[in-house]
């Protein structure tokens, strides 16, 4: 069997993990659809993941958020309509918001079940699914921690997704002290990612001092590459400083922040692991599309969580290309110097560019919080309608 480009990417380092950036509940449908359109890739897709049992393949985990969980709901409306009607009839909480919270947790729990075999067979190293706390609680540490503990109780392989706000990062410290696995999302900057790593270190010191079981613990700090690059403030500030950003410049920006955070994580030996998310296709060079968000991070001791469309693009577009470690490649100095003239980028790149109290108001944090909040509100509306039968 020809080894796929994605498997070659995973093999660039034994420490690289490929994750599914969607709910595991939609994986079989995606596999059938994409595999049906490209039967020549059947064996390569089999090597990616086997939901039915071992061998599990090289897909190691899953990340979700509110919009992704809504997609899982919409992908199988009959199942979830029946669930909502039955839950309400059996005395489920009549409050729509609380019923939606039950449904949200159930989708995460069932997704965890898909990965439970991998979790067990890997000795709890792989097979985690990230379940995110309600984005409307992003400034309330106590409420987030309380919700996180309840969500974690649903399955042992659930990682709690906390926001990269000051309140969320404090929550990461507390959850780590309890031995609860975390992923910190809404992170777009080196200062946030370093703060996450330091919070994890502080939490681990407490956990070890109190003999807490860490056998199901791990932590990742997320760099949301595409959402950072896409925010209108980036282009606007570049224009104000007389800089015309090319598509390649845009891709280098998110990659540069990840690489700088990666350098610091490696230097300090942080026990949290970086996670690259929110990937985009591009740039296009000489009429050919590239996926630098994967290509330039190859070989990293990191998690690469990949949208289904990016997996498709990489499997098809990199069949005849060399895949080799590039995490050590430097950002071209002229490009980095140009980017550093833009305050939006400089704040994210420099270790002291943002203070913790500024994390929540940094433009992409605000925009992504709004997106996740809308996803949660839409989810609640859909469950409420389902409960009506």
ROZALUM-293959 format. One record per residue (C-alpha): chain; x, z, y. Coordinates in Angstrom, 2 decimals, always signed. Each point is the difference from the previous one (the first is absolute). Example, Ala and Ser with C-alpha at 12.3 -4.5 7.8 and 13.67 -1.06 7.14 Angstrom:
2
cadena / east / up / north
A / +12.30 / +7.80 / -4.50
A / +1.37 / -0.66 / +3.44
# end
This chain:
389
cadena / east / up / north
A / +0.00 / +0.00 / +0.00
A / +1.21 / -0.86 / +3.48
A / +0.45 / +3.21 / +2.02
A / -2.10 / -0.06 / +3.15
A / +1.43 / +0.32 / +3.50
A / -1.78 / +3.31 / +0.33
A / +1.60 / +1.37 / -3.15
A / +3.37 / -1.24 / +1.23
A / -0.70 / +1.91 / +3.21
A / -0.75 / +3.15 / -2.00
A / +3.22 / -0.47 / -1.95
A / +2.15 / -0.11 / +3.15
A / +0.21 / +3.78 / -0.26
A / -1.10 / +2.49 / -2.62
A / -1.25 / +2.11 / +2.91
A / -2.32 / -2.66 / +1.42
A / -3.68 / +0.53 / -0.79
A / -2.65 / -2.72 / +0.31
A / -3.48 / +1.38 / +0.77
A / -3.45 / -1.59 / +0.29
A / -1.28 / +0.23 / +3.59
A / -3.67 / +0.16 / -0.95
A / -2.30 / +1.93 / -2.30
A / +0.85 / -0.24 / -3.72
A / -3.72 / -0.55 / -0.55
A / +0.23 / -3.53 / +1.40
A / +3.18 / -0.91 / -1.91
A / -1.72 / -1.54 / -3.08
A / -2.18 / -2.22 / +2.18
A / +2.99 / -1.14 / +2.06
A / +1.99 / -0.61 / -3.18
A / -2.77 / -2.15 / -1.46
A / -0.49 / -1.98 / +3.22
A / +3.65 / -0.64 / +0.86
A / +1.00 / -0.46 / -3.63
A / -2.87 / -2.42 / -0.53
A / +1.18 / -2.11 / +2.93
A / +3.61 / +0.13 / -1.22
A / +0.00 / +0.17 / -3.81
A / +3.71 / -0.83 / -0.04
A / +0.61 / +3.49 / +1.42
A / -1.92 / +1.79 / -2.74
A / +3.02 / +1.58 / -1.70
A / +1.48 / +0.99 / +3.35
A / -3.23 / +1.77 / +0.93
A / -0.07 / +1.70 / -3.39
A / +3.46 / +1.36 / +0.78
A / -1.27 / +1.37 / +3.31
A / -2.55 / +2.45 / -1.37
A / -2.13 / +0.65 / -3.09
A / -3.03 / +2.14 / +0.94
A / -1.02 / +0.14 / -3.67
A / +3.13 / +1.81 / -1.18
A / +3.69 / -0.19 / -0.69
A / +2.24 / -1.74 / +0.82
A / -0.98 / +0.81 / +3.54
A / +2.17 / -2.54 / +1.78
A / +1.98 / +0.55 / +3.18
A / -2.87 / +0.80 / +2.37
A / +0.58 / +3.70 / +0.67
A / -2.81 / +1.34 / +2.19
A / -2.73 / -0.71 / +2.51
A / -0.71 / +0.61 / +3.67
A / -3.50 / +0.08 / +1.47
A / -1.61 / +0.85 / +3.31
A / -3.53 / +0.02 / +1.41
A / -0.38 / -3.80 / +0.41
A / +1.50 / -0.59 / -3.47
A / -2.35 / +2.55 / -1.56
A / -2.91 / -1.75 / +1.72
A / +1.18 / -3.26 / -1.60
A / -0.12 / +1.66 / -3.42
A / -3.56 / +1.10 / +0.75
A / -1.03 / -3.50 / +1.06
A / +1.74 / -1.62 / -2.97
A / -2.43 / +1.71 / -2.40
A / -3.14 / +0.89 / +1.98
A / -2.29 / +0.29 / -3.02
A / +2.15 / +2.70 / -1.57
A / +0.22 / +2.01 / +3.20
A / -3.66 / -0.44 / +0.88
A / -0.88 / +1.45 / -3.39
A / +2.52 / +2.82 / +0.53
A / -1.44 / +0.86 / +3.43
A / -3.60 / +0.01 / -1.24
A / +0.86 / +2.10 / -3.05
A / +2.16 / +2.46 / +1.95
A / -2.72 / +0.51 / +2.60
A / -2.65 / +0.44 / -2.73
A / +2.13 / +2.59 / -1.80
A / +0.17 / +2.17 / +3.07
A / +2.92 / -1.54 / +1.79
A / +0.47 / +1.10 / +3.57
A / -2.75 / -1.66 / +2.09
A / +2.32 / -0.14 / +3.02
A / +1.15 / -3.64 / +0.25
A / +3.49 / +0.88 / +1.13
A / +0.54 / +2.40 / -2.88
A / -1.48 / -2.41 / -2.53
A / +2.43 / -2.62 / +1.27
A / +2.87 / +2.47 / -0.39
A / -1.06 / +0.49 / -3.64
A / -0.07 / -3.76 / -0.52
A / +3.38 / -0.43 / +1.69
A / +1.49 / +2.62 / -2.29
A / -1.61 / -1.60 / -3.06
A / +1.56 / -3.38 / +0.79
A / +3.40 / +1.63 / +0.39
A / -0.53 / +1.97 / -3.24
A / -0.93 / -3.11 / -1.97
A / +2.97 / -1.85 / +1.45
A / +2.21 / +2.89 / -1.10
A / -1.45 / -0.41 / -3.49
A / +1.22 / -3.61 / -0.16
A / +3.54 / +1.23 / +0.67
A / -0.18 / +3.19 / -2.07
A / +1.70 / -1.52 / -3.05
A / +2.96 / -1.13 / +2.07
A / +0.11 / +3.43 / +1.62
A / +0.16 / +1.73 / -3.39
A / +2.40 / -2.44 / -1.67
A / +2.46 / +0.15 / +2.90
A / +0.14 / +3.79 / -0.01
A / -1.98 / +0.16 / +3.27
A / +2.54 / -2.14 / +1.83
A / -2.25 / -3.05 / +0.49
A / -3.72 / -0.72 / -0.08
A / -1.08 / +1.68 / +3.23
A / -2.85 / -1.17 / +2.20
A / -0.15 / +0.90 / +3.68
A / -3.32 / +1.45 / +1.21
A / -0.29 / +0.38 / +3.76
A / -1.54 / +2.88 / +1.92
A / -2.76 / -0.76 / +2.50
A / +1.65 / -1.66 / +3.06
A / -2.39 / +1.87 / +2.29
A / +1.90 / +3.19 / -0.86
A / +3.40 / -1.29 / +1.13
A / +0.50 / +2.79 / +2.56
A / -1.25 / +2.86 / -2.21
A / +2.65 / +1.21 / -2.42
A / -2.14 / +2.66 / -1.67
A / -2.90 / -2.39 / -0.65
A / +2.31 / -2.68 / -1.39
A / +1.78 / +2.43 / -2.31
A / -3.32 / +1.36 / -1.26
A / -1.28 / -3.51 / -0.72
A / +3.34 / -0.95 / -1.57
A / -0.11 / +2.89 / -2.46
A / -3.53 / -0.99 / -1.06
A / +0.99 / -3.65 / -0.41
A / +3.12 / +0.87 / -1.98
A / -2.11 / +2.10 / -2.41
A / -1.75 / -3.18 / -1.19
A / +3.03 / -1.27 / -1.97
A / +3.64 / +1.01 / -0.44
A / +1.34 / -3.41 / +1.03
A / -1.60 / -0.07 / +3.46
A / +2.37 / -0.04 / +2.96
A / -1.55 / +1.16 / +3.23
A / +0.29 / -2.43 / +2.87
A / +0.51 / +1.90 / +3.25
A / +0.35 / -1.46 / +3.52
A / +3.32 / -0.19 / +1.81
A / -1.28 / +2.10 / +2.87
A / +1.52 / +3.39 / +0.83
A / -3.00 / +1.69 / -1.64
A / +0.22 / -2.21 / -3.06
A / +3.73 / +0.53 / -0.43
A / -0.49 / +3.75 / +0.17
A / -2.59 / -0.48 / -2.72
A / +2.62 / -1.82 / -2.07
A / +2.27 / +3.02 / +0.29
A / -2.78 / +2.30 / -1.19
A / -1.09 / -2.25 / -2.87
A / +3.60 / -0.45 / -1.14
A / +0.37 / +3.78 / -0.08
A / -2.93 / +0.00 / -2.46
A / +1.60 / -2.69 / -2.18
A / -2.52 / -2.67 / +1.04
A / +1.23 / -3.60 / +0.15
A / -0.39 / -1.71 / +3.38
A / +0.28 / -3.36 / +1.67
A / +0.17 / +0.01 / +3.80
A / -1.74 / -3.01 / +1.50
A / -0.58 / -1.06 / +3.63
A / +3.79 / -0.07 / +0.37
A / +1.60 / -2.69 / +2.14
A / +3.20 / +1.55 / +1.26
A / +3.30 / +1.56 / -0.98
A / -0.92 / +3.29 / +1.75
A / -3.16 / +0.30 / -2.09
A / +1.76 / -0.83 / -3.24
A / +2.79 / +2.50 / +0.65
A / -2.58 / +2.66 / +0.90
A / -1.78 / -0.68 / -3.29
A / +3.25 / +0.37 / -1.96
A / +0.87 / +3.25 / +1.78
A / -3.49 / +1.38 / -0.66
A / +0.39 / -0.84 / -3.69
A / +3.38 / +1.76 / -0.13
A / -1.49 / +3.10 / +1.65
A / -2.94 / -0.03 / -2.41
A / +2.26 / -0.36 / -3.02
A / +2.08 / +2.99 / +1.07
A / -3.16 / +2.10 / +0.11
A / -1.26 / -1.37 / -3.32
A / +3.26 / +0.79 / -1.77
A / +0.25 / +3.43 / +1.56
A / -3.42 / +0.85 / -1.43
A / +0.47 / -1.63 / -3.41
A / -2.61 / -2.70 / +0.60
A / -0.40 / -2.62 / -2.75
A / +1.39 / -3.28 / +1.38
A / -0.44 / -2.07 / -3.18
A / -2.77 / -2.11 / +1.60
A / +1.57 / -0.09 / +3.43
A / +1.49 / -2.86 / +1.93
A / -0.17 / -1.21 / +3.60
A / +0.21 / -3.28 / +1.85
A / +0.12 / -0.86 / +3.69
A / -1.71 / -3.27 / +0.89
A / +1.23 / -2.65 / +2.40
A / -2.97 / -2.22 / +0.86
A / +1.95 / -3.17 / +0.65
A / -2.67 / -2.54 / +0.88
A / -2.21 / +2.35 / +1.97
A / +3.00 / +0.91 / +2.15
A / +0.87 / -3.64 / +0.63
A / -3.61 / -1.10 / +0.58
A / -0.88 / +2.45 / +2.75
A / -0.69 / -1.80 / +3.33
A / +2.20 / +2.47 / +1.90
A / +3.05 / -1.51 / -1.67
A / -0.49 / -3.52 / +1.34
A / -1.36 / +1.25 / +3.30
A / +3.05 / +2.14 / +0.74
A / +2.32 / -2.76 / -1.20
A / -1.63 / -2.40 / +2.44
A / +0.32 / +2.53 / +2.81
A / +3.74 / +0.13 / -0.69
A / +0.34 / -3.78 / -0.13
A / +0.41 / -0.15 / -3.78
A / -1.71 / -2.66 / -2.09
A / -0.28 / +1.46 / -3.49
A / +0.32 / -2.52 / -2.81
A / -1.72 / +0.57 / -3.37
A / +3.45 / +0.85 / -1.41
A / +0.56 / +2.57 / +2.77
A / -3.33 / +1.60 / -0.85
A / +0.89 / +0.33 / -3.67
A / +3.47 / +1.33 / +0.78
A / -1.58 / +2.73 / +2.14
A / -1.81 / +1.80 / -2.79
A / +2.89 / -0.60 / -2.39
A / +2.47 / +1.44 / +2.52
A / -1.98 / +3.24 / +0.28
A / -0.22 / +0.31 / -3.78
A / +3.72 / -0.65 / -0.40
A / +0.92 / +2.58 / +2.64
A / -2.25 / +2.62 / -1.61
A / +1.43 / -0.94 / -3.40
A / +3.54 / +0.51 / +1.29
A / -0.91 / +3.50 / +1.22
A / -1.81 / +0.89 / -3.24
A / +3.05 / -1.03 / -1.99
A / +2.42 / +1.82 / +2.30
A / -1.90 / +3.28 / -0.10
A / -0.99 / -0.22 / -3.66
A / -3.66 / +0.60 / +0.76
A / -2.13 / +0.57 / -3.10
A / -2.93 / -1.97 / +1.39
A / +0.08 / -3.72 / -0.68
A / -0.73 / -2.73 / +2.52
A / -2.99 / -2.25 / -0.69
A / -0.36 / -3.44 / +1.58
A / -3.64 / -0.96 / +0.57
A / -2.29 / -2.27 / +1.99
A / +1.99 / -3.10 / -0.88
A / -0.50 / -3.44 / +1.48
A / +1.02 / -3.53 / -0.96
A / +2.64 / -1.59 / +2.21
A / +1.93 / -1.28 / +1.72
A / -0.18 / -3.74 / -0.61
A / +3.40 / -1.66 / +0.17
A / +0.55 / -3.76 / -0.26
A / -3.52 / -0.45 / -1.30
A / +0.32 / +2.63 / -2.72
A / -1.66 / +3.41 / -0.05
A / +1.98 / +3.14 / -0.69
A / -1.06 / +3.58 / -0.65
A / +2.72 / +1.96 / +1.75
A / -1.89 / +3.27 / -0.40
A / +0.98 / -0.24 / -3.67
A / +3.10 / -2.17 / +0.11
A / +1.91 / +2.07 / +2.58
A / -0.77 / +3.31 / -1.73
A / +1.08 / -1.08 / -3.48
A / +2.19 / +2.56 / -1.72
A / -1.26 / +3.00 / +1.96
A / -0.47 / +3.44 / -1.52
A / -3.56 / -0.21 / +1.24
A / -3.59 / -0.80 / -0.85
A / -1.29 / -3.48 / +0.90
A / -3.79 / +0.06 / -0.04
A / -1.34 / -3.53 / +0.02
A / -3.38 / -1.50 / +0.90
A / -1.47 / -2.38 / -2.61
A / +0.44 / -3.00 / +2.32
A / +3.67 / +0.84 / +0.52
A / +0.51 / +0.28 / -3.76
A / -1.55 / -3.44 / -0.35
A / +2.19 / -1.47 / +2.73
A / +3.15 / +1.49 / -1.44
A / -0.67 / -1.03 / -3.59
A / -0.73 / -3.57 / +1.09
A / +2.42 / -0.40 / +2.89
A / +3.10 / +1.60 / -1.48
A / -0.01 / -1.58 / -3.45
A / +3.00 / -2.18 / +0.88
A / +1.77 / +2.36 / +2.39
A / +2.77 / +2.49 / -0.56
A / -1.15 / +3.62 / +0.13
A / +2.86 / +2.38 / +0.70
A / +0.59 / +3.38 / +1.69
A / -0.22 / -0.33 / +3.78
A / -0.75 / +3.55 / +1.13
A / +3.62 / +0.29 / +1.21
A / -0.25 / -3.12 / +2.17
A / +0.33 / +0.85 / +3.69
A / -2.58 / -1.12 / +2.54
A / +1.66 / -2.78 / +2.02
A / +1.46 / +1.71 / +3.06
A / -1.37 / -2.45 / +2.61
A / -3.51 / +0.48 / -1.41
A / +0.32 / +3.80 / -0.08
A / +1.32 / +0.06 / +3.57
A / -2.95 / -2.12 / +1.13
A / -2.49 / +2.25 / -1.78
A / +1.53 / +3.14 / +1.48
A / -0.89 / -1.26 / +3.48
A / -3.67 / +0.47 / -0.93
A / -1.17 / +3.63 / +0.46
A / -2.56 / -0.30 / -2.81
A / +2.77 / -0.86 / -2.48
A / +2.62 / +2.32 / +1.47
A / -2.31 / +3.02 / -0.35
A / -0.47 / -0.82 / -3.68
A / +3.62 / -0.83 / -0.80
A / +1.92 / +2.80 / +1.66
A / +0.01 / +3.35 / -1.77
A / -1.03 / +1.83 / +3.18
A / -2.28 / -2.77 / +1.28
A / -3.21 / +1.99 / -0.55
A / -0.70 / +3.71 / +0.06
A / -2.34 / +1.46 / -2.64
A / -2.68 / +0.62 / +2.61
A / +0.12 / -3.74 / +0.81
A / -0.51 / -1.22 / -3.57
A / -3.80 / +0.02 / +0.17
A / -0.10 / -2.01 / +3.24
A / +2.50 / -2.70 / -0.99
A / -2.01 / -3.28 / +0.21
A / +0.08 / -1.11 / -3.67
A / -0.90 / +3.53 / -1.12
A / -3.06 / -0.08 / +2.26
A / -1.03 / -3.49 / -1.12
A / +0.46 / +0.70 / -3.72
A / -1.83 / +3.32 / +0.23
A / -2.91 / -1.86 / +1.57
A / +0.10 / -2.56 / -2.82
A / +0.01 / +2.69 / -2.68
A / -2.76 / +1.92 / +1.77
A / -2.17 / -3.10 / +0.11
A / +0.71 / -0.54 / -3.70
A / -1.17 / +3.56 / -0.76
A / -3.12 / -0.41 / +2.13
A / -0.85 / -3.29 / -1.71
A / +0.57 / +1.65 / -3.37
A / -2.44 / +2.79 / +0.91
A / -2.59 / -2.52 / +1.16
A / +0.31 / -2.00 / -3.21
A / -0.35 / +3.09 / -2.23
A / -2.99 / +1.21 / +2.00
A / -1.67 / -3.40 / -0.50
A / +0.86 / +0.02 / -3.72
A / -1.52 / +3.46 / -0.41
A / -3.32 / -1.42 / +1.19
A / -0.07 / -2.21 / -3.10
# end
